[in-house]
Amino acid sequence: MSSERLQRLEEKIAYLERHVTEQDKVILELGDTLAKLRLELRALRERSGGAVQGDAEQAPVDERPPHY
């Protein structure tokens, strides 16, 4: 194996290792953000008195439909 080819392979490996490390950091940040958003959503649901049930939203009783 020529030294030039070996050097190119080593450069590619170094690039890929750096890329994987950067992706790991981003995934960890996204996981932290998701956890924070879940806590905020839970707090909003509790504060709204359970107006939002599961994934379906319920309109407040005094809200008029959009066609009025």
N, CA, C and O atoms as CSV, one atom per row, in Angstrom:
chain,resi,resn,atom,element,x,y,z
A,1,MET,N,N,0.859,-1.168,0.000
A,1,MET,CA,C,0.000,0.000,0.000
A,1,MET,C,C,0.905,1.231,0.000
A,1,MET,O,O,1.820,1.340,0.817
A,2,SER,N,N,0.644,2.142,-0.912
A,2,SER,CA,C,1.487,3.334,-1.003
A,2,SER,C,C,1.247,4.252,0.190
A,2,SER,O,O,0.177,4.247,0.799
A,3,SER,N,N,2.261,5.029,0.502
A,3,SER,CA,C,2.142,5.929,1.658
A,3,SER,C,C,1.097,7.020,1.395
A,3,SER,O,O,0.434,7.487,2.321
A,4,GLU,N,N,0.956,7.424,0.123
A,4,GLU,CA,C,-0.049,8.445,-0.212
A,4,GLU,C,C,-1.462,7.907,0.027
A,4,GLU,O,O,-2.319,8.603,0.572
A,5,ARG,N,N,-1.685,6.679,-0.383
A,5,ARG,CA,C,-3.004,6.064,-0.183
A,5,ARG,C,C,-3.279,5.873,1.304
A,5,ARG,O,O,-4.391,6.114,1.774
A,6,LEU,N,N,-2.279,5.448,2.027
A,6,LEU,CA,C,-2.421,5.267,3.469
A,6,LEU,C,C,-2.734,6.598,4.150
A,6,LEU,O,O,-3.568,6.650,5.054
A,7,GLN,N,N,-2.079,7.658,3.727
A,7,GLN,CA,C,-2.333,8.982,4.299
A,7,GLN,C,C,-3.769,9.427,4.017
A,7,GLN,O,O,-4.433,9.961,4.906
A,8,ARG,N,N,-4.254,9.212,2.792
A,8,ARG,CA,C,-5.637,9.573,2.464
A,8,ARG,C,C,-6.628,8.800,3.324
A,8,ARG,O,O,-7.615,9.365,3.795
A,9,LEU,N,N,-6.371,7.519,3.529
A,9,LEU,CA,C,-7.251,6.717,4.377
A,9,LEU,C,C,-7.238,7.209,5.817
A,9,LEU,O,O,-8.285,7.277,6.461
A,10,GLU,N,N,-6.065,7.550,6.322
A,10,GLU,CA,C,-5.967,8.080,7.685
A,10,GLU,C,C,-6.708,9.401,7.820
A,10,GLU,O,O,-7.354,9.650,8.837
A,11,GLU,N,N,-6.620,10.251,6.798
A,11,GLU,CA,C,-7.340,11.523,6.815
A,11,GLU,C,C,-8.848,11.288,6.820
A,11,GLU,O,O,-9.579,11.959,7.549
A,12,LYS,N,N,-9.312,10.345,6.016
A,12,LYS,CA,C,-10.740,10.034,5.978
A,12,LYS,C,C,-11.221,9.503,7.323
A,12,LYS,O,O,-12.298,9.871,7.791
A,13,ILE,N,N,-10.425,8.642,7.939
A,13,ILE,CA,C,-10.802,8.094,9.241
A,13,ILE,C,C,-10.869,9.204,10.277
A,13,ILE,O,O,-11.798,9.248,11.083
A,14,ALA,N,N,-9.887,10.102,10.259
A,14,ALA,CA,C,-9.881,11.220,11.211
A,14,ALA,C,C,-11.109,12.096,11.004
A,14,ALA,O,O,-11.751,12.509,11.969
A,15,TYR,N,N,-11.436,12.379,9.744
A,15,TYR,CA,C,-12.621,13.191,9.451
A,15,TYR,C,C,-13.880,12.493,9.969
A,15,TYR,O,O,-14.715,13.127,10.615
A,16,LEU,N,N,-14.023,11.201,9.693
A,16,LEU,CA,C,-15.214,10.469,10.119
A,16,LEU,C,C,-15.315,10.385,11.644
A,16,LEU,O,O,-16.410,10.478,12.199
A,17,GLU,N,N,-14.189,10.210,12.314
A,17,GLU,CA,C,-14.208,10.176,13.772
A,17,GLU,C,C,-14.659,11.517,14.337
A,17,GLU,O,O,-15.447,11.558,15.282
A,18,ARG,N,N,-14.166,12.616,13.766
A,18,ARG,CA,C,-14.578,13.953,14.211
A,18,ARG,C,C,-16.065,14.165,13.942
A,18,ARG,O,O,-16.782,14.723,14.772
A,19,HIS,N,N,-16.509,13.720,12.796
A,19,HIS,CA,C,-17.915,13.876,12.429
A,19,HIS,C,C,-18.826,13.101,13.397
A,19,HIS,O,O,-19.862,13.618,13.814
A,20,VAL,N,N,-18.454,11.899,13.745
A,20,VAL,CA,C,-19.235,11.090,14.679
A,20,VAL,C,C,-19.277,11.760,16.046
A,20,VAL,O,O,-20.323,11.779,16.694
A,21,THR,N,N,-18.156,12.308,16.487
A,21,THR,CA,C,-18.109,13.000,17.775
A,21,THR,C,C,-19.036,14.207,17.771
A,21,THR,O,O,-19.751,14.443,18.745
A,22,GLU,N,N,-19.028,14.973,16.684
A,22,GLU,CA,C,-19.913,16.133,16.574
A,22,GLU,C,C,-21.378,15.700,16.568
A,22,GLU,O,O,-22.217,16.345,17.198
A,23,GLN,N,N,-21.685,14.628,15.871
A,23,GLN,CA,C,-23.062,14.125,15.844
A,23,GLN,C,C,-23.507,13.672,17.226
A,23,GLN,O,O,-24.649,13.912,17.617
A,24,ASP,N,N,-22.623,13.024,17.968
A,24,ASP,CA,C,-22.955,12.598,19.326
A,24,ASP,C,C,-23.321,13.799,20.198
A,24,ASP,O,O,-24.284,13.750,20.964
A,25,LYS,N,N,-22.545,14.872,20.076
A,25,LYS,CA,C,-22.827,16.081,20.854
A,25,LYS,C,C,-24.197,16.646,20.499
A,25,LYS,O,O,-24.962,17.032,21.383
A,26,VAL,N,N,-24.504,16.694,19.212
A,26,VAL,CA,C,-25.793,17.236,18.767
A,26,VAL,C,C,-26.937,16.369,19.270
A,26,VAL,O,O,-27.954,16.893,19.726
A,27,ILE,N,N,-26.788,15.067,19.195
A,27,ILE,CA,C,-27.842,14.161,19.661
A,27,ILE,C,C,-28.066,14.333,21.156
A,27,ILE,O,O,-29.211,14.329,21.607
A,28,LEU,N,N,-27.004,14.484,21.928
A,28,LEU,CA,C,-27.155,14.707,23.368
A,28,LEU,C,C,-27.867,16.023,23.643
A,28,LEU,O,O,-28.728,16.084,24.521
A,29,GLU,N,N,-27.523,17.083,22.906
A,29,GLU,CA,C,-28.191,18.375,23.066
A,29,GLU,C,C,-29.680,18.258,22.721
A,29,GLU,O,O,-30.529,18.807,23.422
A,30,LEU,N,N,-29.985,17.547,21.646
A,30,LEU,CA,C,-31.380,17.367,21.255
A,30,LEU,C,C,-32.151,16.582,22.315
A,30,LEU,O,O,-33.313,16.881,22.586
A,31,GLY,N,N,-31.513,15.591,22.906
A,31,GLY,CA,C,-32.148,14.829,23.975
A,31,GLY,C,C,-32.449,15.711,25.175
A,31,GLY,O,O,-33.525,15.614,25.764
A,32,ASP,N,N,-31.497,16.578,25.545
A,32,ASP,CA,C,-31.716,17.508,26.655
A,32,ASP,C,C,-32.854,18.474,26.339
A,32,ASP,O,O,-33.707,18.741,27.185
A,33,THR,N,N,-32.857,18.994,25.112
A,33,THR,CA,C,-33.914,19.919,24.699
A,33,THR,C,C,-35.270,19.233,24.733
A,33,THR,O,O,-36.253,19.820,25.185
A,34,LEU,N,N,-35.330,18.005,24.262
A,34,LEU,CA,C,-36.585,17.258,24.268
A,34,LEU,C,C,-37.079,17.034,25.693
A,34,LEU,O,O,-38.273,17.161,25.962
A,35,ALA,N,N,-36.184,16.709,26.590
A,35,ALA,CA,C,-36.573,16.498,27.988
A,35,ALA,C,C,-37.124,17.790,28.595
A,35,ALA,O,O,-38.122,17.759,29.314
A,36,LYS,N,N,-36.481,18.921,28.312
A,36,LYS,CA,C,-36.960,20.215,28.817
A,36,LYS,C,C,-38.330,20.544,28.243
A,36,LYS,O,O,-39.213,21.013,28.962
A,37,LEU,N,N,-38.510,20.300,26.948
A,37,LEU,CA,C,-39.793,20.596,26.312
A,37,LEU,C,C,-40.912,19.721,26.874
A,37,LEU,O,O,-42.043,20.180,27.033
A,38,ARG,N,N,-40.598,18.471,27.170
A,38,ARG,CA,C,-41.601,17.593,27.774
A,38,ARG,C,C,-42.022,18.118,29.146
A,38,ARG,O,O,-43.205,18.098,29.486
A,39,LEU,N,N,-41.047,18.591,29.936
A,39,LEU,CA,C,-41.376,19.159,31.243
A,39,LEU,C,C,-42.240,20.412,31.088
A,39,LEU,O,O,-43.211,20.593,31.822
A,40,GLU,N,N,-41.891,21.268,30.141
A,40,GLU,CA,C,-42.681,22.479,29.902
A,40,GLU,C,C,-44.094,22.127,29.451
A,40,GLU,O,O,-45.061,22.741,29.902
A,41,LEU,N,N,-44.217,21.149,28.570
A,41,LEU,CA,C,-45.533,20.734,28.093
A,41,LEU,C,C,-46.374,20.186,29.235
A,41,LEU,O,O,-47.562,20.491,29.338
A,42,ARG,N,N,-45.761,19.378,30.091
A,42,ARG,CA,C,-46.474,18.832,31.239
A,42,ARG,C,C,-46.949,19.961,32.155
A,42,ARG,O,O,-48.078,19.934,32.645
A,43,ALA,N,N,-46.082,20.954,32.386
A,43,ALA,CA,C,-46.453,22.086,33.237
A,43,ALA,C,C,-47.603,22.872,32.603
A,43,ALA,O,O,-48.524,23.292,33.304
A,44,LEU,N,N,-47.557,23.073,31.291
A,44,LEU,CA,C,-48.636,23.793,30.611
A,44,LEU,C,C,-49.953,23.029,30.701
A,44,LEU,O,O,-51.014,23.621,30.901
A,45,ARG,N,N,-49.872,21.713,30.553
A,45,ARG,CA,C,-51.095,20.911,30.651
A,45,ARG,C,C,-51.677,20.992,32.053
A,45,ARG,O,O,-52.893,21.097,32.216
A,46,GLU,N,N,-50.821,20.944,33.062
A,46,GLU,CA,C,-51.304,21.033,34.440
A,46,GLU,C,C,-51.874,22.418,34.721
A,46,GLU,O,O,-52.898,22.546,35.392
A,47,ARG,N,N,-51.214,23.456,34.209
A,47,ARG,CA,C,-51.668,24.823,34.440
A,47,ARG,C,C,-52.996,25.092,33.740
A,47,ARG,O,O,-53.813,25.865,34.242
A,48,SER,N,N,-53.221,24.464,32.586
A,48,SER,CA,C,-54.456,24.707,31.845
A,48,SER,C,C,-55.629,23.932,32.439
A,48,SER,O,O,-56.750,24.019,31.938
A,49,GLY,N,N,-55.381,23.196,33.478
A,49,GLY,CA,C,-56.463,22.469,34.133
A,49,GLY,C,C,-56.892,21.237,33.374
A,49,GLY,O,O,-58.024,20.779,33.526
A,50,GLY,N,N,-56.019,20.699,32.569
A,50,GLY,CA,C,-56.358,19.486,31.836
A,50,GLY,C,C,-57.201,19.751,30.605
A,50,GLY,O,O,-57.898,18.855,30.130
A,51,ALA,N,N,-57.148,20.977,30.076
A,51,ALA,CA,C,-57.917,21.289,28.866
A,51,ALA,C,C,-57.410,20.476,27.680
A,51,ALA,O,O,-58.143,20.253,26.717
A,52,VAL,N,N,-56.176,20.043,27.749
A,52,VAL,CA,C,-55.614,19.219,26.677
A,52,VAL,C,C,-55.525,17.793,27.202
A,52,VAL,O,O,-54.827,17.521,28.179
A,53,GLN,N,N,-56.231,16.900,26.553
A,53,GLN,CA,C,-56.242,15.496,26.960
A,53,GLN,C,C,-55.459,14.684,25.943
A,53,GLN,O,O,-55.856,14.597,24.781
A,54,GLY,N,N,-54.362,14.095,26.361
A,54,GLY,CA,C,-53.567,13.274,25.453
A,54,GLY,C,C,-53.057,14.086,24.280
A,54,GLY,O,O,-52.483,15.159,24.466
A,55,ASP,N,N,-53.263,13.581,23.068
A,55,ASP,CA,C,-52.813,14.294,21.882
A,55,ASP,C,C,-53.892,15.187,21.286
A,55,ASP,O,O,-53.590,16.047,20.459
A,56,ALA,N,N,-55.139,15.000,21.687
A,56,ALA,CA,C,-56.236,15.781,21.124
A,56,ALA,C,C,-56.487,17.011,21.985
A,56,ALA,O,O,-56.545,16.923,23.212
A,57,GLU,N,N,-56.636,18.154,21.333
A,57,GLU,CA,C,-56.924,19.388,22.060
A,57,GLU,C,C,-58.432,19.594,22.122
A,57,GLU,O,O,-59.147,19.324,21.158
A,58,GLN,N,N,-58.905,20.076,23.272
A,58,GLN,CA,C,-60.313,20.399,23.423
A,58,GLN,C,C,-60.430,21.912,23.518
A,58,GLN,O,O,-59.691,22.545,24.271
A,59,ALA,N,N,-61.352,22.496,22.760
A,59,ALA,CA,C,-61.556,23.939,22.796
A,59,ALA,C,C,-62.236,24.315,24.101
A,59,ALA,O,O,-63.102,23.584,24.581
A,60,PRO,N,N,-61.850,25.460,24.687
A,60,PRO,CA,C,-62.533,25.923,25.889
A,60,PRO,C,C,-64.023,26.123,25.617
A,60,PRO,O,O,-64.419,26.388,24.481
A,61,VAL,N,N,-64.834,26.000,26.640
A,61,VAL,CA,C,-66.285,26.058,26.483
A,61,VAL,C,C,-66.738,27.396,25.921
A,61,VAL,O,O,-67.657,27.429,25.103
A,62,ASP,N,N,-66.123,28.503,26.333
A,62,ASP,CA,C,-66.580,29.828,25.912
A,62,ASP,C,C,-65.967,30.290,24.572
A,62,ASP,O,O,-66.238,31.407,24.129
A,63,GLU,N,N,-65.156,29.452,23.931
A,63,GLU,CA,C,-64.552,29.842,22.666
A,63,GLU,C,C,-65.517,29.597,21.525
A,63,GLU,O,O,-66.124,28.530,21.435
A,64,ARG,N,N,-65.661,30.590,20.648
A,64,ARG,CA,C,-66.564,30.462,19.504
A,64,ARG,C,C,-65.863,29.731,18.369
A,64,ARG,O,O,-64.661,29.905,18.171
A,65,PRO,N,N,-66.589,28.926,17.630
A,65,PRO,CA,C,-66.004,28.240,16.474
A,65,PRO,C,C,-65.537,29.275,15.439
A,65,PRO,O,O,-66.038,30.399,15.433
A,66,PRO,N,N,-64.597,28.918,14.575
A,66,PRO,CA,C,-64.025,29.874,13.624
A,66,PRO,C,C,-65.012,30.399,12.582
A,66,PRO,O,O,-64.756,31.442,11.981
A,67,HIS,N,N,-66.134,29.709,12.349
A,67,HIS,CA,C,-67.044,30.166,11.300
A,67,HIS,C,C,-67.983,31.273,11.786
A,67,HIS,O,O,-68.782,31.762,10.988
A,68,TYR,N,N,-67.928,31.688,13.043
A,68,TYR,CA,C,-68.767,32.794,13.533
A,68,TYR,C,C,-68.090,34.098,13.313
A,68,TYR,O,O,-68.639,35.144,13.659
